[in-house]
Amino acid sequence: MTTTKLCAVFALLTACAGGSARRSAHGDLRFVDTETAARLRHAAVVAEQGASSTSASTLVQAAPVILGLMQRGHGADELEARLAECAVQAERQGNARFFQNRPPTRQECREVVGRDRCGNPITRAMQLGKQKHVLVLQCAEEVLKELWAAPYSIEQRYRYYPNARFVETISREKEARMLADGCTDELRGTIKPDLVLHADRSLGKAALTLDFKFPCPESNEPQWTRYGESSPYIGRTQDQIYEEALGGKARLVSPRKGVMGPP
């Protein structure tokens, strides 16, 4: 494979230079070593072939580039399995707090347990989902620290400008101020994926975006949220906007289905 083809596959990733620096999730700079460069070349081959093998993991099928972004000694299959296990553990722990290790019924999921600051009802399903997300993201961060060699973002909020096809990151401090202001339109049009795996230090670009879903009741099918009338993305789904704004593919992770492929 020529150097030109490698650069096309990994634009912004290594600039086709063995000594290109990239920032880890913890902010330190590291250099791409010989082994990692070899994995990147392998990932380019897989990408060129379309990752069509049925044996390829769902993650690799969605983003072949991740083959070159794993910590040495670890593979994409392990990453997929560990993230799926995080979802299972969060489901069990969340249910154990309220239902003595059994899943909630459909009626319990629909129960209104409170109101948000804007007066909108909070259902048991929403409450459980929020709590399970805290648990699963704690687990996922530990997994990524161990297995993922490139930068990643957890619950990073972005503002997306569809007409300009431009996305900007919103700092934690600014997000906190926006939330503290209450029921304003400032959050309108922003997106906040659970996990964004980056190929380099360009944190406005995704190699792969992952969202955890905890259906309530558990027999419900995991699905992307469809934006309603209050959103500028009315009628569209989260994955469509994530992919348009950040690039790369977006995939769901759920306790029963693990990492899910496209519908």
Residue frames as qw, qx, qy, qz and C-alpha x, y, z in Angstrom:
[[0.000, 0.890, 0.456, 0.000, 0.00, 0.00, 0.00],
 [0.431, 0.501, -0.023, 0.750, 1.40, 3.43, -0.95],
 [0.246, -0.208, -0.433, 0.842, 2.11, 6.26, 1.45],
 [0.240, -0.123, -0.220, -0.937, -0.55, 8.32, -0.33],
 [0.589, -0.350, -0.632, -0.364, -3.25, 5.73, 0.43],
 [0.512, -0.321, -0.636, 0.481, -2.23, 5.56, 4.07],
 [0.074, -0.084, -0.186, 0.976, -2.49, 9.31, 4.39],
 [0.407, -0.231, -0.418, -0.779, -5.94, 9.27, 2.84],
 [0.630, -0.385, -0.671, -0.068, -7.13, 6.69, 5.35],
 [0.575, -0.516, -0.422, 0.474, -5.56, 8.34, 8.37],
 [0.165, 0.650, 0.078, 0.738, -5.89, 12.03, 7.59],
 [0.320, -0.734, 0.182, -0.572, -5.11, 14.02, 10.74],
 [0.920, -0.378, -0.096, -0.033, -4.12, 10.82, 12.56],
 [0.762, -0.414, 0.185, 0.462, -0.36, 10.54, 12.12],
 [0.276, 0.877, -0.223, -0.323, 0.35, 12.69, 9.06],
 [0.930, 0.327, -0.138, 0.098, 2.09, 9.52, 7.84],
 [0.239, 0.696, -0.543, 0.405, 5.04, 10.25, 10.12],
 [0.735, -0.161, -0.632, 0.185, 6.37, 7.67, 12.55],
 [0.365, -0.083, -0.494, 0.784, 7.21, 10.38, 15.08],
 [0.248, -0.514, -0.254, -0.781, 3.90, 12.23, 15.10],
 [0.004, 0.009, -0.724, 0.689, 2.66, 13.07, 18.59],
 [0.442, -0.473, -0.539, -0.538, -0.83, 12.45, 19.84],
 [0.235, -0.372, 0.491, -0.752, -2.47, 13.31, 23.16],
 [0.261, -0.208, -0.938, 0.089, -3.91, 10.64, 25.39],
 [0.363, -0.709, -0.523, -0.304, -7.15, 11.01, 27.33],
 [0.595, -0.667, -0.261, 0.365, -5.11, 12.24, 30.28],
 [0.083, 0.992, -0.040, -0.086, -3.34, 15.01, 28.40],
 [0.510, -0.566, 0.511, 0.398, 0.15, 13.55, 28.06],
 [0.572, 0.669, -0.335, -0.336, 1.94, 13.46, 24.70],
 [0.743, -0.219, 0.615, 0.146, 3.18, 10.17, 23.34],
 [0.237, 0.560, -0.569, -0.554, 4.87, 9.20, 20.12],
 [0.923, 0.225, -0.005, -0.312, 3.65, 6.59, 17.70],
 [0.436, -0.513, 0.721, 0.164, 6.06, 3.66, 18.01],
 [0.165, 0.296, -0.811, -0.477, 6.93, 1.09, 15.39],
 [0.090, 0.235, 0.964, -0.088, 4.35, -1.42, 16.58],
 [0.285, 0.623, 0.455, -0.569, 1.56, 1.15, 16.53],
 [0.259, 0.560, -0.399, -0.678, 2.58, 2.29, 13.06],
 [0.060, 0.082, -0.953, -0.285, 2.35, -1.32, 11.91],
 [0.178, 0.456, 0.817, -0.303, -1.16, -1.58, 13.36],
 [0.284, 0.652, 0.080, -0.699, -2.13, 1.58, 11.53],
 [0.204, 0.365, -0.710, -0.567, -0.95, 0.07, 8.26],
 [0.016, 0.179, 0.984, 0.019, -3.00, -3.05, 9.02],
 [0.226, 0.581, 0.554, -0.551, -6.03, -0.90, 9.80],
 [0.266, 0.545, -0.291, -0.740, -5.61, 0.84, 6.46],
 [0.127, 0.101, -0.916, -0.367, -5.71, -2.53, 4.69],
 [0.076, 0.409, 0.874, -0.249, -8.89, -3.48, 6.57],
 [0.230, 0.620, 0.224, -0.716, -10.44, -0.11, 5.74],
 [0.226, 0.408, -0.570, -0.676, -9.63, -0.54, 2.06],
 [0.140, -0.080, -0.968, -0.194, -11.27, -3.97, 2.09],
 [0.461, -0.393, -0.282, -0.744, -14.36, -2.46, 3.72],
 [0.219, -0.213, 0.775, -0.553, -14.14, -4.51, 6.92],
 [0.698, 0.017, -0.309, -0.646, -16.65, -6.87, 5.35],
 [0.395, 0.102, -0.905, 0.118, -15.57, -10.01, 7.16],
 [0.657, -0.532, -0.352, -0.403, -18.30, -11.49, 9.30],
 [0.760, -0.266, -0.430, 0.408, -15.66, -12.27, 11.91],
 [0.239, 0.340, -0.182, 0.891, -14.81, -8.60, 12.39],
 [0.130, -0.443, -0.662, 0.591, -16.18, -7.06, 15.57],
 [0.128, 0.854, 0.499, 0.075, -19.03, -4.58, 15.34],
 [0.248, -0.853, 0.074, 0.453, -16.61, -1.84, 16.37],
 [0.391, -0.298, 0.594, 0.637, -14.17, -2.72, 13.59],
 [0.314, 0.509, 0.712, 0.368, -16.93, -2.93, 11.01],
 [0.000, 0.941, 0.328, -0.083, -18.03, 0.55, 12.03],
 [0.016, 0.958, -0.284, -0.023, -14.52, 2.04, 12.25],
 [0.936, 0.177, -0.155, 0.263, -11.62, -0.08, 10.91],
 [0.256, 0.734, -0.345, 0.526, -9.21, 2.64, 12.04],
 [0.621, -0.667, 0.251, -0.328, -9.60, 1.53, 15.66],
 [0.975, 0.019, -0.105, 0.192, -7.39, -1.49, 14.94],
 [0.596, 0.398, -0.227, 0.659, -4.44, 0.88, 15.04],
 [0.162, -0.652, 0.167, -0.722, -5.57, 2.81, 18.10],
 [0.854, -0.466, -0.203, -0.116, -5.61, 0.07, 20.72],
 [0.358, -0.757, 0.541, -0.074, -3.03, -0.24, 23.47],
 [0.422, 0.425, -0.794, -0.100, -0.44, -2.86, 22.64],
 [0.039, 0.052, -0.963, 0.263, -1.50, -6.34, 23.63],
 [0.366, 0.403, 0.629, -0.555, -5.22, -5.53, 23.39],
 [0.118, 0.177, 0.747, 0.629, -7.71, -5.90, 20.56],
 [0.355, -0.137, -0.173, -0.908, -10.97, -4.41, 19.35],
 [0.630, -0.288, -0.679, -0.243, -12.88, -7.56, 20.32],
 [0.455, -0.262, -0.627, 0.576, -11.73, -7.10, 23.92],
 [0.042, 0.029, 0.128, -0.990, -12.80, -3.45, 23.90],
 [0.506, -0.205, -0.447, -0.709, -16.23, -4.37, 22.55],
 [0.637, -0.298, -0.710, 0.033, -16.72, -7.14, 25.12],
 [0.350, -0.190, -0.519, 0.756, -15.61, -4.98, 28.03],
 [0.200, -0.045, -0.015, -0.979, -17.89, -2.08, 27.11],
 [0.609, -0.255, -0.563, -0.498, -20.81, -4.48, 26.73],
 [0.580, -0.276, -0.691, 0.331, -20.04, -5.92, 30.17],
 [0.086, -0.028, -0.302, 0.949, -20.05, -2.38, 31.61],
 [0.460, -0.179, -0.271, -0.826, -23.61, -2.03, 30.34],
 [0.688, -0.268, -0.664, -0.119, -24.64, -5.34, 31.92],
 [0.449, -0.176, -0.590, 0.647, -23.09, -4.41, 35.27],
 [0.098, -0.041, 0.119, -0.987, -24.72, -0.96, 35.29],
 [0.579, -0.248, -0.475, -0.615, -28.10, -2.54, 34.51],
 [0.670, -0.286, -0.670, 0.143, -27.79, -4.98, 37.39],
 [0.337, -0.131, -0.457, 0.813, -26.50, -2.43, 39.89],
 [0.227, -0.139, -0.081, -0.960, -29.14, 0.12, 38.96],
 [0.654, -0.303, -0.517, -0.462, -31.98, -2.39, 39.33],
 [0.596, -0.188, -0.685, 0.374, -30.58, -3.72, 42.60],
 [0.090, 0.082, -0.340, 0.933, -30.94, -0.33, 44.25],
 [0.459, -0.019, 0.076, -0.885, -34.71, -0.19, 43.80],
 [0.824, 0.069, -0.222, -0.517, -36.01, -3.60, 42.78],
 [0.691, -0.396, 0.592, -0.125, -33.94, -6.17, 44.69],
 [0.275, -0.333, 0.806, 0.405, -32.14, -7.41, 41.58],
 [0.464, 0.482, 0.736, 0.098, -35.27, -7.84, 39.45],
 [0.165, 0.175, 0.364, 0.900, -35.99, -5.65, 36.42],
 [0.281, 0.286, 0.357, -0.844, -38.76, -3.05, 36.75],
 [0.404, 0.493, 0.770, 0.042, -42.13, -3.73, 35.17],
 [0.211, 0.470, 0.435, 0.739, -43.60, -1.63, 32.39],
 [0.308, -0.846, -0.384, -0.204, -45.90, 0.04, 34.89],
 [0.605, -0.644, -0.052, 0.465, -43.02, 0.86, 37.21],
 [0.504, 0.060, 0.305, 0.806, -41.03, 2.31, 34.31],
 [0.031, 0.625, 0.437, 0.647, -43.89, 4.70, 33.52],
 [0.441, -0.736, -0.446, 0.255, -44.30, 5.86, 37.12],
 [0.181, 0.801, -0.065, 0.566, -43.72, 9.61, 37.54],
 [0.714, -0.352, -0.398, 0.456, -41.24, 10.11, 40.39],
 [0.312, -0.593, -0.123, 0.732, -40.69, 13.87, 40.21],
 [0.404, 0.886, 0.218, 0.062, -40.41, 17.01, 38.12],
 [0.636, 0.116, 0.009, 0.763, -37.39, 18.77, 36.66],
 [0.189, -0.411, -0.207, 0.868, -36.72, 22.48, 37.13],
 [0.170, 0.025, -0.420, -0.891, -38.77, 23.24, 34.05],
 [0.614, 0.065, 0.357, -0.701, -41.77, 21.37, 35.42],
 [0.673, 0.262, -0.577, -0.382, -41.46, 18.41, 33.07],
 [0.897, -0.329, 0.157, -0.250, -42.28, 14.97, 34.53],
 [0.105, 0.547, -0.830, 0.025, -39.46, 12.59, 35.44],
 [0.918, -0.074, -0.206, -0.330, -40.43, 8.96, 35.03],
 [0.795, -0.449, 0.405, 0.047, -38.87, 5.98, 36.77],
 [0.856, 0.355, 0.203, 0.314, -37.38, 4.99, 33.41],
 [0.304, 0.851, -0.133, 0.408, -35.67, 8.37, 33.10],
 [0.476, -0.777, 0.356, -0.210, -34.43, 8.24, 36.68],
 [0.902, -0.180, 0.367, 0.135, -33.03, 4.73, 36.28],
 [0.737, 0.575, 0.096, 0.341, -31.46, 5.60, 32.94],
 [0.059, 0.903, -0.257, 0.339, -29.62, 8.56, 34.44],
 [0.634, -0.620, 0.447, -0.118, -28.32, 6.51, 37.37],
 [0.920, 0.082, 0.331, 0.191, -27.24, 3.64, 35.13],
 [0.550, 0.768, -0.058, 0.322, -25.41, 6.10, 32.88],
 [0.246, -0.851, 0.414, -0.209, -23.33, 7.29, 35.83],
 [0.799, -0.329, 0.504, 0.004, -22.38, 3.71, 36.60],
 [0.862, 0.373, 0.273, 0.210, -21.67, 2.65, 33.03],
 [0.388, 0.865, -0.154, 0.279, -19.53, 5.69, 32.23],
 [0.441, -0.743, 0.493, -0.102, -17.40, 5.12, 35.32],
 [0.851, -0.067, 0.509, 0.110, -16.82, 1.57, 34.12],
 [0.709, 0.652, 0.169, 0.209, -16.22, 2.63, 30.51],
 [0.062, 0.937, -0.318, 0.132, -13.61, 5.17, 31.56],
 [0.604, -0.528, 0.596, 0.029, -11.63, 2.47, 33.37],
 [0.839, 0.269, 0.446, 0.156, -11.83, 0.26, 30.27],
 [0.509, 0.837, 0.020, 0.200, -10.65, 3.04, 27.95],
 [0.248, -0.864, 0.438, -0.032, -7.76, 3.95, 30.26],
 [0.692, -0.311, 0.644, 0.099, -6.57, 0.36, 29.96],
 [0.703, 0.273, 0.619, 0.221, -7.30, -0.44, 26.31],
 [0.438, 0.842, 0.273, 0.160, -7.53, 2.74, 24.23],
 [0.649, -0.156, 0.058, 0.743, -4.30, 4.47, 23.15],
 [0.170, 0.421, 0.282, 0.845, -5.81, 7.58, 21.55],
 [0.164, -0.035, 0.343, -0.924, -7.85, 10.46, 23.05],
 [0.202, -0.480, -0.825, -0.219, -11.47, 9.97, 24.03],
 [0.211, -0.257, 0.157, -0.930, -14.26, 12.17, 25.38],
 [0.183, -0.374, -0.893, 0.172, -16.90, 11.24, 27.95],
 [0.030, -0.809, -0.567, 0.151, -20.16, 13.20, 27.92],
 [0.262, -0.207, 0.157, 0.929, -18.59, 16.08, 26.03],
 [0.333, 0.761, 0.478, -0.288, -21.21, 18.64, 25.02],
 [0.351, 0.016, 0.462, 0.814, -20.94, 20.13, 21.54],
 [0.372, 0.664, 0.240, -0.603, -22.72, 22.92, 19.75],
 [0.479, 0.147, 0.713, 0.490, -23.42, 21.99, 16.15],
 [0.278, 0.593, -0.034, -0.755, -24.10, 24.47, 13.38],
 [0.709, 0.279, 0.642, 0.080, -25.75, 22.38, 10.61],
 [0.498, 0.857, 0.111, -0.078, -25.74, 25.06, 7.92],
 [0.102, 0.860, -0.499, -0.026, -22.02, 25.62, 8.32],
 [0.947, 0.043, -0.307, 0.077, -21.31, 21.94, 9.10],
 [0.254, 0.540, -0.523, 0.609, -19.26, 23.16, 12.03],
 [0.747, -0.540, -0.387, -0.024, -19.07, 21.83, 15.58],
 [0.127, 0.636, -0.469, 0.599, -17.48, 23.39, 18.66],
 [0.552, -0.241, -0.732, 0.319, -16.80, 21.89, 22.08],
 [0.364, -0.770, -0.047, -0.521, -18.42, 23.44, 25.16],
 [0.231, 0.368, -0.726, 0.533, -16.32, 23.50, 28.31],
 [0.420, -0.390, -0.796, 0.195, -17.54, 21.86, 31.51],
 [0.135, -0.323, -0.374, 0.859, -17.63, 25.26, 33.18],
 [0.275, 0.071, -0.272, -0.919, -19.74, 26.82, 30.46],
 [0.461, -0.249, -0.786, -0.329, -22.07, 23.82, 30.42],
 [0.321, -0.378, -0.714, 0.494, -22.54, 24.14, 34.18],
 [0.059, 0.266, 0.136, -0.952, -23.47, 27.81, 33.77],
 [0.375, -0.038, -0.557, -0.740, -25.91, 26.95, 31.00],
 [0.465, -0.323, -0.823, -0.038, -27.58, 24.29, 33.14],
 [0.227, -0.340, -0.559, 0.722, -27.71, 26.60, 36.15],
 [0.172, 0.064, -0.140, -0.973, -29.61, 29.17, 34.10],
 [0.483, 0.267, 0.685, -0.476, -32.49, 26.71, 33.99],
 [0.562, 0.515, 0.647, 0.036, -35.12, 26.66, 31.26],
 [0.126, 0.744, -0.230, -0.614, -33.39, 28.68, 28.57],
 [0.834, 0.538, 0.043, -0.113, -32.79, 28.07, 24.87],
 [0.004, -0.811, 0.573, 0.115, -29.03, 28.08, 25.28],
 [0.496, -0.239, 0.834, 0.044, -28.83, 24.28, 25.33],
 [0.747, 0.517, 0.297, -0.295, -31.06, 24.01, 22.27],
 [0.687, 0.687, -0.231, -0.048, -29.27, 22.34, 19.39],
 [0.086, -0.661, 0.737, -0.117, -26.37, 21.04, 21.51],
 [0.911, 0.039, -0.385, -0.144, -25.45, 17.35, 21.51],
 [0.335, -0.644, 0.622, -0.293, -23.85, 15.26, 24.24],
 [0.829, 0.149, -0.525, -0.120, -22.78, 11.72, 23.22],
 [0.841, -0.536, 0.069, -0.005, -21.76, 9.28, 25.94],
 [0.666, -0.405, 0.424, 0.461, -18.41, 8.30, 24.43],
 [0.578, 0.801, -0.121, -0.093, -16.47, 9.75, 21.52],
 [0.801, -0.254, 0.337, 0.425, -13.34, 7.87, 20.46],
 [0.273, 0.908, -0.180, -0.261, -10.97, 10.17, 18.60],
 [0.906, 0.293, -0.002, 0.307, -8.22, 9.24, 16.19],
 [0.520, 0.279, -0.183, 0.786, -6.05, 12.22, 17.13],
 [0.208, -0.301, -0.440, 0.820, -6.12, 15.47, 19.08],
 [0.233, -0.169, -0.323, -0.902, -8.92, 16.94, 16.98],
 [0.109, 0.192, 0.846, -0.486, -11.64, 16.61, 19.62],
 [0.511, 0.389, 0.120, -0.757, -14.33, 17.83, 17.24],
 [0.622, 0.331, -0.585, -0.401, -13.90, 14.72, 15.10],
 [0.771, -0.252, 0.501, -0.301, -14.89, 11.17, 15.97],
 [0.140, 0.276, -0.914, -0.261, -13.43, 7.89, 14.85],
 [0.391, -0.342, -0.836, -0.177, -16.47, 6.30, 16.53],
 [0.331, -0.321, 0.269, -0.845, -19.31, 7.57, 18.75],
 [0.378, -0.202, -0.902, 0.046, -20.99, 5.29, 21.29],
 [0.435, -0.361, 0.153, -0.811, -24.18, 5.82, 23.30],
 [0.070, -0.063, -0.959, 0.268, -25.39, 3.52, 26.07],
 [0.541, -0.241, -0.239, -0.770, -29.12, 2.77, 26.18],
 [0.033, 0.014, 0.914, -0.403, -31.00, 1.13, 29.05],
 [0.415, -0.297, -0.535, -0.673, -34.53, 0.31, 27.85],
 [0.130, 0.084, 0.763, -0.628, -37.22, 0.27, 30.52],
 [0.861, -0.331, 0.380, -0.070, -38.72, -2.26, 30.65],
 [0.332, -0.510, 0.699, 0.375, -35.80, -4.34, 29.48],
 [0.594, 0.331, 0.720, 0.140, -37.95, -6.06, 26.83],
 [0.348, 0.893, 0.080, -0.273, -38.09, -2.78, 24.87],
 [0.801, 0.365, 0.125, 0.458, -35.78, -2.55, 21.89],
 [0.399, -0.556, 0.047, 0.728, -32.77, -0.23, 22.34],
 [0.451, 0.676, 0.419, 0.405, -33.13, 2.69, 19.96],
 [0.319, 0.084, -0.026, 0.944, -31.80, 6.12, 19.22],
 [0.068, 0.636, 0.478, -0.601, -33.79, 9.08, 20.51],
 [0.296, 0.555, 0.506, 0.590, -35.74, 10.94, 17.83],
 [0.142, -0.115, -0.199, 0.963, -35.67, 14.71, 18.25],
 [0.091, 0.676, 0.717, -0.146, -38.99, 16.41, 18.91],
 [0.214, 0.854, 0.351, 0.319, -40.58, 19.73, 18.04],
 [0.336, -0.928, 0.043, 0.157, -38.46, 21.72, 20.50],
 [0.636, -0.366, 0.442, 0.516, -35.26, 20.70, 18.69],
 [0.298, 0.687, -0.333, -0.572, -33.79, 22.18, 15.49],
 [0.068, 0.279, -0.916, -0.280, -33.26, 18.56, 14.43],
 [0.664, 0.117, 0.410, -0.614, -36.95, 17.66, 14.58],
 [0.894, 0.327, -0.015, -0.307, -37.72, 14.25, 13.09],
 [0.585, 0.539, -0.589, 0.142, -34.10, 13.15, 12.96],
 [0.896, -0.397, -0.190, 0.062, -32.36, 10.69, 15.28],
 [0.469, -0.814, 0.290, 0.182, -29.34, 11.10, 17.55],
 [0.743, -0.135, 0.491, 0.435, -27.09, 8.88, 15.47],
 [0.510, 0.692, 0.344, 0.379, -27.83, 10.87, 12.32],
 [0.047, -0.984, 0.058, -0.164, -26.83, 14.12, 14.00],
 [0.658, -0.610, 0.373, 0.236, -23.79, 12.61, 15.74],
 [0.743, 0.126, 0.467, 0.462, -22.45, 11.26, 12.46],
 [0.353, 0.823, 0.249, 0.368, -23.18, 14.50, 10.60],
 [0.228, -0.961, 0.113, -0.106, -21.61, 16.68, 13.28],
 [0.528, -0.680, 0.501, 0.088, -18.62, 14.59, 14.36],
 [0.501, 0.515, -0.655, -0.235, -17.98, 12.28, 11.43],
 [0.021, 0.198, -0.963, 0.180, -17.42, 8.56, 11.84],
 [0.511, -0.326, -0.706, -0.366, -20.16, 6.10, 12.72],
 [0.387, -0.356, 0.455, -0.719, -22.39, 6.08, 15.79],
 [0.554, -0.080, -0.820, -0.120, -23.35, 2.85, 17.53],
 [0.650, -0.545, 0.055, -0.526, -25.58, 1.85, 20.44],
 [0.319, 0.186, -0.876, 0.309, -24.49, -0.27, 23.43],
 [0.667, -0.391, 0.002, -0.634, -27.13, -1.98, 25.57],
 [0.478, -0.400, 0.730, -0.280, -27.15, -4.65, 28.29],
 [0.825, 0.180, 0.499, -0.196, -29.03, -7.23, 26.21],
 [0.760, 0.642, 0.098, 0.034, -27.59, -6.51, 22.76],
 [0.680, -0.287, 0.204, 0.643, -24.04, -5.30, 23.49],
 [0.018, -0.487, 0.295, 0.822, -22.56, -3.11, 20.78],
 [0.615, 0.526, 0.562, -0.171, -25.18, -2.95, 18.07],
 [0.365, 0.038, 0.556, 0.746, -24.61, -2.69, 14.34],
 [0.251, 0.085, -0.187, -0.946, -26.67, -0.54, 11.98],
 [0.626, 0.218, 0.521, -0.538, -30.42, -1.31, 11.83]]
